[in-house]
Amino acid sequence: MSEFVKVTEEPSKYRHLEEMSINDLLVNINREDKSVPYAVEKAIPQIRKLVEVISDKMLAGGRLFYIGAGTSGRLAVVDASECPPTYGVPYGLVVAIIAGGDDAITRAVEKAEDSFEQGWLDLQQHQLNDKDVVIGIAASGTTPYVIGALKMCRQRGIVTGCITNNPGSPLATEADHPIEVEVGPEFVTGSTRMKSGTSQKLILNMISTTVMIQLGRVEDNKMVNMQLTNEKLIDRGTRMIMDKLGLMDYDKAKALLLKYGSVKKAVESSR
C-alpha cells in the first residue's frame, strides 16, 4: 500500500508572494483556480455513483446530511440552506452539520474538529435511519470529527459518501462512495479554503442540483418550486407563468402565483 501523502499540505509552487505585484497575485491565483474544474471533471464517475444512491434514498423518504469542519462545514451549510428557497423542499430534507455548531459558521471554534466522537453525537440529534445518506467533507481527509461520524454511520448500515482533496485518505476508507479530487498544492501553502474549497463548492452544487432535478423540483430549466421570499423571485415566477401559459397580462400571472404559492401549482391549476 502506498504511503498516504497530504497533497493539500505540500508547498505552493509560488515563492515570495509578498514581493509580487497585486496584478501578479491576481493572475497567479486565477491561473491556479482554472485547474479546479478539470480536477472535478475527473471525479464525475465517483460523483455520479453517489448521486444515484442519494436520489434513490430520497425518493424512498430519506434525507441528505453533510458533515464537516471549518471551511468544509461552512460550504456544506451554504448548500443545505439554499435547497429550501431554491427548490421548495422542506427544511430538514438536506441538513448540514458543522463541528462547533452554529458559532463555527462565522468564527473558528477551537479544537471542535478534533473529537472522534462528537460528529456522531451531533448526527444523532436528527434520528438518522437507513434511508438517509451522510456525506463527510474534509479537504485533508483526516479530520477526526468527520471520520468518526462516517465510521459510526457505516456500522449502522447508513450509506456514506465523502468529498476530500487527498487521495487515499482515512476519510475515504470510511466512505461507501468516496469522491477524491486532487487539486494540488494551494497558492498559499495549506490554505485549503482556496482550490480545495472551490472544488468542494462545485461538487456540492453538482450533487444537490442533480438530486433536486431527480426529485422533480425542476421543470425544463426552471425553478418552478422556489419559495417566493422577495420581489425578485416573485417577478421571476410571474414571468415563468406568463411563458408557460402564454399569458400577456403580467398582473394576472402574478395574481396566480401569489394565490397558489409556486409556479408549478399555479400552472397546474390553470390547465
SEBAZA-636952 format. One record per residue: x, y, z of N, C-alpha, C in turn; residue number from 1; residue in one letter. Coordinates in Angstrom, 1 decimal. Layout:
   neast  nnorth     nup  caeast  canorth    caup   ceast  cnorth     cup  resi  resn
       X       Y       Z       X        Y       Z       X       Y       Z   NUM     A
...
end
This chain:
   neast  nnorth     nup  caeast  canorth    caup   ceast  cnorth     cup  resi  resn
     0.8    -1.2     0.0     0.0      0.0     0.0     0.9     1.2     0.0     1     M
     0.6     2.2    -0.9     1.4      3.4    -1.0     1.1     4.3     0.2     2     S
     2.2     5.0     0.6     2.1      5.9     1.8     1.1     7.1     1.5     3     E
     0.2     7.4     2.5    -0.7      8.5     2.4     0.1     9.8     2.5     4     F
    -0.1    10.6     1.4     0.6     11.9     1.4    -0.5    13.0     1.3     5     V
    -0.4    14.0     2.1    -1.3     15.2     2.1    -0.9    16.1     1.0     6     K
    -1.4    16.0    -0.2    -1.1     16.9    -1.3    -1.5    18.3    -0.9     7     V
    -2.6    18.4    -0.1    -3.1     19.8     0.3    -2.1    20.5     1.2     8     T
    -1.1    19.8     1.7    -0.2     20.5     2.6     1.2    20.7     1.9     9     E
     1.3    20.3     0.7     2.6     20.5     0.0     2.9    21.9    -0.3    10     E
     4.1    22.3    -0.4     4.4     23.8    -0.6     3.9    24.3    -1.9    11     P
     3.5    25.5    -1.8     3.0     26.2    -3.0     4.0    26.3    -4.1    12     S
     3.6    26.2    -5.3     4.5     26.3    -6.5     5.1    27.8    -6.6    13     K
     4.5    28.7    -5.9     4.9     30.1    -6.0     5.7    30.5    -4.7    14     Y
     6.7    31.3    -4.9     7.5     31.8    -3.8     7.4    33.3    -3.6    15     R
     7.8    33.7    -2.4     7.9     35.2    -2.1     6.6    35.9    -2.6    16     H
     5.5    35.5    -2.1     4.2     36.1    -2.5     4.2    37.6    -2.2    17     L
     4.8    37.9    -1.0     4.8     39.3    -0.6     5.5    40.2    -1.5    18     E
     6.3    39.7    -2.4     7.1     40.5    -3.3     6.4    40.7    -4.7    19     E
     5.3    40.0    -4.9     4.5     40.1    -6.1     3.7    41.3    -6.2    20     M
     3.5    41.8    -7.4     2.6     43.0    -7.6     1.2    42.5    -7.4    21     S
     0.2    43.4    -7.1    -1.2     43.0    -7.0    -1.6    42.3    -8.2    22     I
    -1.3    42.8    -9.4    -1.7     42.1   -10.6    -1.2    40.7   -10.8    23     N
     0.1    40.5   -10.4     0.7     39.2   -10.5     0.0    38.2    -9.5    24     D
    -0.3    38.7    -8.3    -1.0     37.9    -7.3    -2.4    37.4    -7.9    25     L
    -3.1    38.4    -8.5    -4.4     38.0    -9.0    -4.3    37.1   -10.2    26     L
    -3.4    37.3   -11.1    -3.2     36.5   -12.2    -2.8    35.0   -11.8    27     V
    -2.0    34.9   -10.9    -1.5     33.6   -10.4    -2.6    32.8    -9.7    28     N
    -3.3    33.5    -8.8    -4.4     32.9    -8.1    -5.5    32.4    -9.2    29     I
    -5.8    33.2   -10.1    -6.7     32.8   -11.2    -6.2    31.7   -12.0    30     N
    -4.9    31.6   -12.3    -4.3     30.5   -13.0    -4.5    29.2   -12.3    31     R
    -4.3    29.3   -11.0    -4.5     28.1   -10.2    -6.0    27.7   -10.1    32     E
    -6.8    28.6   -10.0    -8.3     28.4    -9.9    -8.8    27.7   -11.2    33     D
    -8.2    28.0   -12.3    -8.6     27.5   -13.6    -8.5    25.9   -13.6    34     K
    -7.6    25.4   -12.8    -7.3     24.0   -12.9    -8.4    23.2   -12.1    35     S
    -9.2    23.9   -11.3   -10.1     23.1   -10.4   -11.2    22.4   -11.1    36     V
   -11.9    23.0   -12.1   -12.9     22.3   -12.8   -12.4    21.0   -13.5    37     P
   -11.2    21.1   -14.0   -10.7     19.9   -14.7   -10.4    18.8   -13.7    38     Y
   -10.0    19.1   -12.5    -9.8     18.1   -11.4   -11.2    17.5   -11.0    39     A
   -12.2    18.4   -10.9   -13.6     17.9   -10.6   -14.1    17.0   -11.7    40     V
   -13.8    17.3   -13.0   -14.3     16.5   -14.1   -13.8    15.1   -14.0    41     E
   -12.6    14.9   -13.6   -12.1     13.5   -13.4   -12.8    12.7   -12.4    42     K
   -13.5    13.4   -11.5   -14.2     12.7   -10.4   -15.7    12.5   -10.7    43     A
   -16.2    12.9   -11.9   -17.6     12.7   -12.3   -18.1    11.3   -12.1    44     I
   -17.3    10.3   -12.5   -17.8      8.9   -12.3   -18.1     8.6   -10.8    45     P
   -17.3     9.1    -9.9   -17.5      9.0    -8.4   -18.7     9.8    -8.0    46     Q
   -18.8    11.0    -8.5   -20.0     11.8    -8.1   -21.3    11.2    -8.6    47     I
   -21.3    10.7    -9.8   -22.5     10.0   -10.4   -23.0     8.9    -9.5    48     R
   -22.1     8.0    -9.1   -22.5      6.9    -8.3   -23.1     7.4    -6.9    49     K
   -22.6     8.4    -6.3   -23.1      8.9    -5.1   -24.5     9.5    -5.3    50     L
   -24.6    10.3    -6.4   -25.9     11.0    -6.7   -27.0    10.0    -7.0    51     V
   -26.6     8.9    -7.6   -27.6      7.8    -7.9   -28.2     7.2    -6.6    52     E
   -27.3     7.0    -5.6   -27.7      6.4    -4.4   -28.5     7.5    -3.6    53     V
   -28.1     8.7    -3.5   -28.8      9.8    -2.8   -30.2     9.9    -3.4    54     I
   -30.3     9.9    -4.7   -31.7     10.1    -5.4   -32.6     8.9    -5.0    55     S
   -32.1     7.7    -5.1   -32.9      6.6    -4.7   -33.3     6.6    -3.3    56     D
   -32.4     7.0    -2.4   -32.8      7.0    -0.9   -33.8     8.1    -0.6    57     K
   -33.6     9.3    -1.3   -34.5     10.4    -1.0   -35.9    10.2    -1.6    58     M
   -35.9     9.5    -2.8   -37.2      9.1    -3.3   -38.0     8.1    -2.5    59     L
   -37.2     7.4    -1.6   -37.8      6.5    -0.7   -38.1     7.1     0.7    60     A
   -37.9     8.4     0.8   -38.3      9.1     2.0   -37.1     9.4     2.9    61     G
   -35.8     9.3     2.3   -34.7      9.6     3.1   -34.2    11.0     3.0    62     G
   -33.2    11.3     3.8   -32.7     12.7     3.8   -31.2    12.7     3.5    63     R
   -30.6    13.9     3.2   -29.2     14.0     2.9   -28.6    14.9     3.9    64     L
   -27.5    14.3     4.5   -26.7     15.0     5.5   -25.3    15.3     5.0    65     F
   -24.9    16.5     5.3   -23.5     16.9     5.1   -22.9    17.1     6.5    66     Y
   -21.6    16.7     6.7   -21.0     17.0     7.9   -19.5    17.3     7.7    67     I
   -19.1    18.4     8.3   -17.7     18.9     8.0   -17.3    19.9     9.1    68     G
   -16.0    20.3     9.0   -15.5     21.3     9.9   -14.8    22.4     9.2    69     A
   -14.8    23.6     9.8   -14.1     24.7     9.2   -14.7    25.1     7.8    70     G
   -13.9    25.4     6.8   -14.4     25.8     5.5   -15.3    24.7     4.9    71     T
   -15.0    23.5     5.1   -15.8     22.4     4.5   -17.2    22.4     5.1    72     S
   -17.3    22.6     6.4   -18.6     22.7     7.1   -19.3    23.9     6.7    73     G
   -18.7    25.0     6.5   -19.4     26.3     6.1   -19.9    26.1     4.7    74     R
   -19.2    25.5     3.8   -19.7     25.3     2.4   -20.9    24.4     2.4    75     L
   -20.9    23.4     3.3   -22.0     22.5     3.5   -23.2    23.2     3.9    76     A
   -23.0    24.2     4.9   -24.2     25.0     5.4   -24.8    25.8     4.3    77     V
   -23.9    26.4     3.4   -24.4     27.2     2.3   -25.3    26.4     1.4    78     V
   -24.8    25.2     1.0   -25.5     24.3     0.1   -26.8    23.9     0.7    79     D
   -26.8    23.4     1.9   -28.0     22.9     2.5   -29.1    24.0     2.7    80     A
   -28.6    25.1     3.1   -29.5     26.2     3.5   -30.2    26.8     2.2    81     S
   -29.6    26.6     1.1   -30.2     27.1    -0.2   -31.2    26.2    -0.9    82     E
   -31.2    24.9    -0.4   -32.2     24.0    -1.1   -33.6    24.4    -0.9    83     C
   -34.1    24.7     0.4   -35.5     25.0     0.5   -36.0    26.2    -0.3    84     P
   -35.3    27.4    -0.2   -35.7     28.5    -1.0   -35.6    28.3    -2.5    85     P
   -34.6    27.5    -3.0   -34.4     27.3    -4.4   -35.4    26.3    -5.0    86     T
   -35.6    25.2    -4.2   -36.4     24.1    -4.8   -37.7    23.8    -4.0    87     Y
   -38.0    24.6    -3.0   -39.3     24.5    -2.3   -39.4    23.2    -1.5    88     G
   -38.2    22.6    -1.2   -38.3     21.4    -0.3   -38.3    21.8     1.2    89     V
   -38.8    21.0     2.0   -38.9     21.4     3.5   -37.5    21.5     4.1    90     P
   -37.3    22.4     5.1   -36.1     22.4     5.9   -36.0    21.1     6.6    91     Y
   -34.8    20.5     6.6   -34.6     19.2     7.3   -34.5    18.1     6.3    92     G
   -34.7    18.4     5.0   -34.5     17.3     4.0   -33.0    17.3     3.6    93     L
   -32.4    18.4     3.5   -30.9     18.5     3.3   -30.4    19.2     4.5    94     V
   -29.5    18.6     5.3   -29.1     19.1     6.6   -27.6    19.2     6.6    95     V
   -27.0    20.3     7.1   -25.6     20.5     7.2   -25.2    20.6     8.7    96     A
   -24.2    19.8     9.1   -23.7     19.8    10.4   -22.3    20.2    10.4    97     I
   -22.0    21.2    11.2   -20.6     21.8    11.3   -20.0    21.6    12.7    98     I
   -18.8    21.2    12.7   -18.1     21.0    14.0   -18.1    22.3    14.8    99     A
   -18.6    22.3    16.0   -18.6     23.5    16.8   -20.0    24.2    16.8   100     G
   -20.9    23.6    16.0   -22.2     24.2    15.9   -22.3    25.5    15.2   101     G
   -23.4    26.2    15.3   -23.7     27.4    14.6   -22.6    28.5    14.8   102     D
   -22.0    28.5    16.0   -21.0     29.5    16.2   -19.8    29.4    15.2   103     D
   -19.6    28.2    14.8   -18.4     27.9    13.9   -18.7    28.4    12.5   104     A
   -19.9    28.8    12.2   -20.2     29.3    10.8   -19.5    30.6    10.6   105     I
   -19.3    31.4    11.6   -18.7     32.7    11.4   -17.4    32.9    12.1   106     T
   -17.0    32.0    13.0   -15.7     32.1    13.6   -15.2    30.7    14.0   107     R
   -13.9    30.5    14.0   -13.3     29.2    14.3   -13.6    28.9    15.8   108     A
   -14.0    27.6    16.0   -14.2     27.1    17.3   -13.0    26.2    17.7   109     V
   -12.3    26.5    18.7   -11.0     25.8    19.0   -11.2    24.3    19.2   110     E
   -10.5    23.5    18.5   -10.4     22.1    18.6   -11.8    21.3    18.4   111     K
   -12.7    22.0    17.8   -14.0     21.4    17.5   -13.9    20.2    16.6   112     A
   -13.0    20.2    15.7   -12.8     19.1    14.7   -12.0    18.0    15.2   113     E
   -11.5    18.1    16.4   -10.5     17.0    16.9   -11.2    15.9    17.6   114     D
   -12.5    16.0    17.9   -13.2     14.9    18.6   -13.7    13.8    17.6   115     S
   -13.3    12.6    17.9   -13.7     11.5    17.1   -15.1    11.1    17.3   116     F
   -15.6    11.4    18.5   -17.0     11.0    18.9   -18.1    12.1    18.6   117     E
   -17.7    13.3    18.6   -18.7     14.4    18.6   -19.5    14.4    17.3   118     Q
   -18.9    14.1    16.2   -19.6     14.1    14.9   -20.8    13.2    14.9   119     G
   -20.6    12.0    15.4   -21.8     11.1    15.5   -22.8    11.5    16.5   120     W
   -22.4    12.1    17.7   -23.3     12.6    18.6   -24.2    13.7    18.0   121     L
   -23.5    14.6    17.2   -24.3     15.7    16.6   -25.3    15.1    15.5   122     D
   -24.9    14.1    14.8   -25.8     13.4    13.9   -27.0    12.8    14.6   123     L
   -26.7    12.2    15.7   -27.8     11.5    16.4   -28.9    12.4    16.8   124     Q
   -28.7    13.7    16.9   -29.7     14.7    17.2   -30.9    14.7    16.2   125     Q
   -30.6    14.1    15.0   -31.5     14.1    13.9   -32.2    12.7    13.6   126     H
   -32.0    11.8    14.6   -32.6     10.5    14.5   -32.4     9.8    13.1   127     Q
   -31.1     9.6    12.8   -30.8      9.0    11.5   -31.4     7.6    11.3   128     L
   -31.6     7.2    10.1   -32.1      5.9     9.8   -31.5     5.4     8.5   129     N
   -31.7     4.2     8.1   -31.0      3.6     6.9   -31.6     4.1     5.6   130     D
   -32.5     5.1     5.6   -32.9      5.7     4.4   -32.1     7.0     4.1   131     K
   -31.3     7.4     5.1   -30.6      8.6     5.0   -29.2     8.4     4.3   132     D
   -28.6     9.4     3.8   -27.2      9.4     3.3   -26.4    10.5     4.0   133     V
   -25.2    10.1     4.4   -24.3     11.1     5.1   -23.1    11.3     4.3   134     V
   -22.8    12.6     4.0   -21.5     12.9     3.2   -20.6    13.7     4.1   135     I
   -19.4    13.1     4.4   -18.4     13.8     5.1   -17.5    14.6     4.2   136     G
   -17.2    15.9     4.6   -16.4     16.8     3.8   -15.2    17.2     4.5   137     I
   -14.0    17.0     4.0   -12.8     17.4     4.6   -11.7    17.4     3.6   138     A
   -11.1    18.6     3.3   -10.0     18.7     2.4    -8.9    17.7     2.7   139     A
    -8.5    17.7     3.9    -7.3     16.8     4.3    -7.7    15.4     4.3   140     S
    -8.9    15.0     4.5    -9.3     13.6     4.7    -8.9    13.0     6.0   141     G
    -8.5    13.8     6.9    -8.0     13.3     8.2    -8.7    13.9     9.4   142     T
    -9.8    14.6     9.2   -10.5     15.3    10.3   -11.2    14.3    11.2   143     T
   -10.8    14.2    12.5   -11.4     13.1    13.3   -12.9    13.3    13.5   144     P
   -13.4    14.5    13.6   -14.9     14.8    13.7   -15.7    14.1    12.6   145     Y
   -15.2    14.2    11.4   -15.9     13.7    10.2   -15.6    12.2    10.1   146     V
   -14.4    11.8    10.2   -14.1     10.3    10.1   -14.9     9.5    11.1   147     I
   -14.9    10.0    12.4   -15.7      9.3    13.4   -17.2     9.2    13.1   148     G
   -17.7    10.2    12.5   -19.1     10.2    12.2   -19.4     9.2    11.1   149     A
   -18.6     9.2    10.1   -18.8      8.2     9.0   -18.6     6.8     9.4   150     L
   -17.6     6.6    10.3   -17.4      5.2    10.8   -18.6     4.7    11.5   151     K
   -19.2     5.5    12.4   -20.4      5.1    13.1   -21.6     4.9    12.2   152     M
   -21.7     5.7    11.2   -22.8      5.5    10.2   -22.7     4.2     9.5   153     C
   -21.5     3.9     9.1   -21.3      2.6     8.3   -21.6     1.4     9.2   154     R
   -21.3     1.5    10.5   -21.5      0.4    11.4   -23.0     0.2    11.6   155     Q
   -23.8     1.2    11.3   -25.3      1.1    11.5   -26.0     1.0    10.2   156     R
   -25.3     0.7     9.1   -25.9      0.5     7.8   -26.4     1.7     7.1   157     G
   -25.9     2.9     7.5   -26.3      4.2     6.8   -25.3     4.5     5.7   158     I
   -25.7     4.7     4.5   -24.9      4.9     3.4   -24.0     6.2     3.6   159     V
   -22.7     6.1     3.3   -21.8      7.2     3.5   -21.1     7.6     2.2   160     T
   -20.9     8.9     2.0   -20.0      9.4     0.9   -19.1    10.4     1.5   161     G
   -18.1    10.8     0.7   -17.2     11.9     1.2   -16.7    12.7     0.1   162     C
   -16.3    13.9     0.4   -15.6     14.8    -0.5   -14.3    15.2     0.1   163     I
   -13.2    14.8    -0.5   -11.8     15.1     0.0   -10.9    15.5    -1.1   164     T
    -9.8    16.1    -0.7    -8.8     16.5    -1.7    -7.5    15.9    -1.6   165     N
    -7.4    14.8    -0.8    -6.2     14.0    -0.7    -6.6    12.6    -1.0   166     N
    -6.1    12.0    -2.1    -6.4     10.6    -2.5    -5.9     9.6    -1.5   167     P
    -6.7     8.6    -1.2    -6.2      7.5    -0.3    -6.3     7.9     1.2   168     G
    -7.1     8.8     1.5    -7.2      9.4     2.9    -7.9     8.4     3.8   169     S
    -7.7     8.6     5.1    -8.5      7.8     6.1   -10.0     8.1     6.0   170     P
   -10.4     9.3     5.6   -11.8      9.6     5.4   -12.4     8.7     4.3   171     L
   -11.7     8.6     3.2   -12.2      7.9     2.0   -12.4     6.4     2.3   172     A
   -11.6     5.9     3.2   -11.7      4.5     3.6   -13.0     4.2     4.4   173     T
   -13.6     5.3     5.0   -14.8      5.1     5.8   -16.1     5.5     4.9   174     E
   -15.9     5.8     3.7   -17.0      6.2     2.8   -17.3     5.1     1.8   175     A
   -18.6     4.8     1.7   -19.1      3.8     0.7   -18.8     4.4    -0.7   176     D
   -19.0     5.7    -0.8   -18.9      6.3    -2.1   -17.9     7.6    -2.0   177     H
   -16.6     7.3    -2.0   -15.7      8.5    -1.8   -15.6     9.3    -3.1   178     P
   -15.5    10.6    -3.0   -15.2     11.5    -4.1   -13.8    12.1    -3.7   179     I
   -12.8    11.8    -4.5   -11.5     12.3    -4.2   -11.0    13.2    -5.4   180     E
   -10.8    14.5    -5.1   -10.5     15.5    -6.1    -9.1    16.1    -5.7   181     V
    -8.1    15.8    -6.5    -6.8     16.3    -6.2    -6.5    17.6    -7.0   182     E
    -6.5    18.7    -6.3    -6.3     20.0    -6.9    -4.9    20.5    -6.8   183     V
    -4.1    19.7    -6.1    -2.7     20.1    -5.9    -2.4    21.1    -4.8   184     G
    -1.2    21.5    -4.6    -0.9     22.4    -3.6    -1.6    23.8    -3.7   185     P
    -1.9    24.4    -2.6    -2.6     25.7    -2.7    -1.7    26.8    -3.0   186     E
    -2.2    27.9    -3.5    -1.4     29.1    -3.8    -0.7    29.6    -2.5   187     F
    -1.4    29.7    -1.5    -0.8     29.9    -0.1    -0.7    28.6     0.5   188     V
     0.4    28.1     0.8     0.6     26.7     1.3    -0.3    26.4     2.4   189     T
    -1.1    25.3     2.2    -2.0     24.8     3.2    -3.3    25.5     3.3   190     G
    -3.6    26.5     2.5    -4.8     27.3     2.7    -5.9    26.7     1.8   191     S
    -6.5    25.6     2.4    -7.5     24.8     1.7    -8.8    25.5     1.5   192     T
    -9.0    26.7     2.0   -10.2     27.4     1.6   -10.2    27.9     0.1   193     R
    -9.0    27.7    -0.5    -8.8     28.2    -1.9    -9.2    27.2    -2.9   194     M
    -8.3    26.5    -3.5    -8.7     25.5    -4.6    -9.5    24.3    -4.0   195     K
    -9.1    23.8    -2.9    -9.8     22.7    -2.3   -11.3    23.1    -2.0   196     S
   -11.4    24.3    -1.4   -12.8     24.7    -1.1   -13.6    25.0    -2.3   197     G
   -12.9    25.5    -3.3   -13.7     25.8    -4.6   -14.1    24.4    -5.2   198     T
   -13.3    23.4    -5.1   -13.7     22.1    -5.7   -14.9    21.6    -4.9   199     S
   -14.9    21.7    -3.6   -16.0     21.2    -2.8   -17.3    22.0    -3.1   200     Q
   -17.2    23.3    -3.3   -18.4     24.0    -3.7   -18.9    23.6    -5.0   201     K
   -18.1    23.3    -6.0   -18.5     22.9    -7.3   -19.2    21.5    -7.2   202     L
   -18.6    20.6    -6.4   -19.2     19.3    -6.2   -20.6    19.3    -5.5   203     I
   -20.6    20.1    -4.4   -21.9     20.3    -3.7   -23.0    20.8    -4.6   204     L
   -22.6    21.8    -5.5   -23.6     22.3    -6.5   -24.1    21.2    -7.4   205     N
   -23.1    20.4    -7.8   -23.5     19.3    -8.7   -24.4    18.3    -8.0   206     M
   -24.1    17.9    -6.8   -24.8     16.9    -6.1   -26.3    17.4    -5.8   207     I
   -26.4    18.5    -5.2   -27.7     19.0    -4.8   -28.6    19.4    -6.0   208     S
   -28.0    20.0    -7.0   -28.8     20.4    -8.1   -29.3    19.1    -8.9   209     T
   -28.4    18.1    -9.1   -28.8     16.9    -9.8   -29.8    16.1    -9.0   210     T
   -29.7    16.0    -7.7   -30.6     15.3    -6.9   -32.0    16.0    -6.9   211     V
   -32.0    17.3    -6.8   -33.3     18.0    -6.9   -34.0    17.9    -8.2   212     M
   -33.2    17.8    -9.3   -33.9     17.6   -10.6   -34.5    16.1   -10.6   213     I
   -33.7    15.2   -10.0   -34.2     13.8   -10.0   -35.5    13.7    -9.1   214     Q
   -35.6    14.6    -8.1   -36.8     14.6    -7.3   -38.0    15.4    -7.9   215     L
   -37.8    15.9    -9.1   -38.9     16.6    -9.8   -39.1    18.0    -9.4   216     G
   -38.0    18.6    -8.8   -38.2     20.0    -8.3   -37.8    21.0    -9.4   217     R
   -37.5    20.6   -10.6   -37.2     21.5   -11.7   -38.0    21.0   -12.9   218     V
   -38.6    21.9   -13.7   -39.2     21.6   -14.9   -38.6    22.4   -16.1   219     E
   -38.2    21.7   -17.2   -37.5     22.3   -18.2   -36.2    22.8   -17.6   220     D
   -35.9    24.1   -17.5   -34.7     24.6   -16.8   -35.1    25.6   -15.7   221     N
   -36.3    25.5   -15.2   -36.9     26.5   -14.3   -37.1    25.9   -12.9   222     K
   -36.9    26.8   -11.9   -37.1     26.5   -10.5   -38.5    26.7   -10.2   223     M
   -39.4    25.8   -10.6   -40.8     26.0   -10.5   -41.4    25.9    -9.1   224     V
   -40.5    25.4    -8.2   -41.0     25.2    -6.8   -40.3    26.2    -5.8   225     N
   -39.6    27.2    -6.4   -38.9     28.1    -5.5   -39.8    28.9    -4.6   226     M
   -39.3    29.2    -3.4   -40.1     30.0    -2.4   -40.1    31.5    -2.8   227     Q
   -41.2    32.1    -2.6   -41.4     33.5    -3.0   -41.0    34.4    -1.9   228     L
   -39.7    34.5    -1.6   -39.2     35.2    -0.4   -38.9    36.6    -0.7   229     T
   -38.9    37.1    -1.9   -38.6     38.5    -2.2   -39.2    38.9    -3.6   230     N
   -39.2    40.2    -3.9   -39.8     40.7    -5.1   -39.1    40.2    -6.3   231     E
   -37.8    40.0    -6.3   -37.1     39.4    -7.4   -37.6    38.1    -7.8   232     K
   -37.8    37.2    -6.8   -38.3     35.9    -7.1   -39.7    35.9    -7.5   233     L
   -40.5    36.8    -7.0   -41.9     36.9    -7.4   -42.0    37.3    -8.9   234     I
   -41.1    38.3    -9.2   -41.1     38.7   -10.6   -40.6    37.6   -11.5   235     D
   -39.6    36.8   -11.1   -39.1     35.7   -11.9   -40.2    34.7   -12.1   236     R
   -40.9    34.3   -11.0   -42.0     33.4   -11.1   -43.2    33.8   -11.9   237     G
   -43.5    35.1   -11.9   -44.6     35.7   -12.7   -44.2    35.5   -14.2   238     T
   -43.0    35.8   -14.5   -42.6     35.7   -15.9   -42.6    34.2   -16.4   239     R
   -42.2    33.3   -15.5   -42.3     31.9   -15.8   -43.7    31.5   -16.2   240     M
   -44.7    31.9   -15.3   -46.1     31.6   -15.6   -46.6    32.2   -16.9   241     I
   -46.2    33.4   -17.2   -46.6     34.1   -18.4   -46.0    33.2   -19.6   242     M
   -44.8    32.7   -19.5   -44.2     31.9   -20.5   -44.9    30.6   -20.7   243     D
   -45.2    29.9   -19.6   -45.7     28.6   -19.6   -47.2    28.6   -20.1   244     K
   -48.0    29.6   -19.7   -49.4     29.7   -20.0   -49.7    30.6   -21.2   245     L
   -48.7    31.2   -21.7   -48.9     32.1   -22.9   -49.7    33.3   -22.5   246     G
   -49.5    33.8   -21.3   -50.3     35.0   -20.8   -49.5    36.3   -21.2   247     L
   -50.2    37.3   -21.6   -49.6     38.6   -21.8   -49.8    39.5   -20.7   248     M
   -50.7    39.2   -19.8   -51.1     40.0   -18.6   -50.2    39.7   -17.4   249     D
   -49.3    40.6   -17.1   -48.3     40.4   -16.0   -49.1    40.3   -14.7   250     Y
   -50.0    41.2   -14.5   -50.7     41.3   -13.2   -51.5    40.0   -13.0   251     D
   -52.1    39.5   -14.0   -52.9     38.2   -13.9   -52.0    37.1   -13.5   252     K
   -50.8    37.0   -14.2   -49.9     35.9   -13.9   -49.4    36.1   -12.4   253     A
   -49.1    37.3   -12.0   -48.6     37.5   -10.6   -49.7    37.1    -9.6   254     K
   -50.9    37.4    -9.9   -52.0     37.0    -9.0   -52.1    35.5    -8.9   255     A
   -52.0    34.8   -10.0   -52.0     33.4    -9.9   -50.9    32.8    -9.1   256     L
   -49.7    33.4    -9.2   -48.5     33.0    -8.5   -48.7    33.1    -7.0   257     L
   -49.2    34.3    -6.6   -49.4     34.6    -5.2   -50.5    33.8    -4.6   258     L
   -51.5    33.5    -5.4   -52.7     32.7    -4.9   -52.2    31.2    -4.6   259     K
   -51.4    30.6    -5.5   -51.1     29.2    -5.4   -49.7    29.0    -4.7   260     Y
   -48.9    30.0    -4.7   -47.6     29.9    -3.9   -46.4    29.4    -4.6   261     G
   -46.6    28.8    -5.8   -45.5     28.4    -6.6   -45.9    28.4    -8.1   262     S
   -44.9    28.4    -8.9   -45.1     28.4   -10.4   -45.8    27.1   -10.7   263     V
   -45.3    26.0   -10.2   -45.8     24.7   -10.5   -47.3    24.6   -10.2   264     K
   -47.7    25.0    -9.0   -49.1     24.9    -8.6   -50.0    25.8    -9.4   265     K
   -49.4    27.0    -9.7   -50.2     28.0   -10.5   -50.5    27.5   -11.9   266     A
   -49.5    26.9   -12.5   -49.6     26.4   -13.9   -50.6    25.2   -13.9   267     V
   -50.4    24.3   -13.0   -51.3     23.1   -12.9   -52.7    23.5   -12.7   268     E
   -53.0    24.5   -11.9   -54.4     24.9   -11.7   -55.0    25.6   -12.9   269     S
   -54.2    26.0   -13.8   -54.8     26.7   -15.0   -54.8    25.9   -16.3   270     S
   -54.5    24.6   -16.1   -54.5     23.7   -17.3   -55.7    22.8   -17.3   271     R
end
